[in-house]
C-alpha cells in the first residue's frame, strides 16, 4: 500500500512531444482579438458603402430645391421665357426698336430707377396700327395755291393743321433740319433720350412748341420695347405715377403729351385715368397718337377736362416720298372737311425732304398751328 502511495506521489515524467506541441495552440486571446478586429473591418466596410448613397441623396435634395427655386422665378417672371424665345427665334425683329433695349431689371427696380439711354442708342420708331377702314372723303386734290384774294377781302378761313414730329431726341442734326423749314411745327421729344434737354431748350428759344412723347406699353411687348421711361401695365398706380412725373420733368418746356406706342396701356381706362389725373395737375394737354382703335383716352380727357385731340394721319408709316405726298394730300382734305386735322410724322430724311418741297404751297392751303391751338376740352 505504501508502495502504491509512493507510486502515486511519484512526480510525473517528462511530457510527451505531442503534449508540448499542443500548448501553443491554446491561444484564445489572439483569436478573440482577431475576431474583434474583423468585426470592426466589417462595420467599417459597411459604413464606407453607405457614403455614396448619402451623397446621392444629398445631391437629389439640393437639385430639388434648385428646380423649385427656378420654377418659382419663372412663375413670377413669365417674361423671362418670352424674351429667351424671342432671342432664339430666327424671325425676331431687327428693327431699331429691337436693337435698342432697356437694361434688364426686375419690374420693381425699373419703377424706382431713372433710365439713361446710351450715347450710341438709335431712335425707337413708332409701332403703327393696322389701318382702319377708309373714311369716305373726296379724292385727294393736288396742293396748289387758292384763288387770289385781296387783303381784307371776305372769305372762308383756312382750315387748321397741326403737324407733330415724334421721336425727337436721339439725333440733334435731324431736329435742326426741321427747324430750318421755318414752319409752325410741334416737336414731341422722348424722355431720357440723348439730346432730350438740349433740343427742348433749343426749340423753345426758336419759338417751337414742345411736347413729351410718352412711352407706353404696346401689345407687341416684349418683342417690341417702348424704351426708357415706359409706363407698363404691370406697374402699381404709385409706380406708374412716379414714372410719369419723372418723364414730364425730363422734358423742359413741354406743354402737352402724346403717346409713344401704348396700344396696350391706352386701352385700359383705369390706367388712363391715373395718367390724366397727373396731366390735369400739371396743366398739360394730350394728343392721342391712336395706335389702337380701343383707346380709352377720350373718355379720360372728358372726365378730367384735359384739352384733347386725336391723330388723323400718319405721314410716314411708309417711308416713300410719293406715299408721304399722298398722306399730306389726305391731311389737307380732312382739314377742309372738318376744319382742322392733326398729322404725326417722324424724323426721317424722306419726311423732311417732302415737307421742304410742299411747304410753300401747304401754307397757302391750310393754316399751320401748334398742337395746343387745335386741342379742345370736351
Buried (B, 14 or more C-beta within 10 A) or exposed (E): EEEEEEEEEEEEEEEEEEEEEEEEEEEEEEEEEEEEEEEEEEEEEEEEEEEEEEEEEEEEEEEEEEEEEEEEEEEEEEEBEEBEEBEEEEEEEEEBBBEBEBEEEEBEEBBEEEBEBEEEBBBBBBBBBEEEEEEEEEEBEEBEEEEEEEEEEEEEEBBBBBBBBBBBBBBEEBBEBBBEBEBBBBBBBBBBBBBBBBBBEBBBEEEBBBBBBBBBBBBBBBBBBBBBBBBBEEBEEEBBBBBBEBBBEBBBBBBBBBBBBBBBBBBBBEBBBBBBBBBBEBEBBBBBBBBBEEBBBBBBBEBBEBBBBBBBBBBBBEBEEEBBBBBBBBBBBBBBEEEBBBBBBBBBEBBBEBBBBBBEBBBEBBBBBBBBBBBEEE
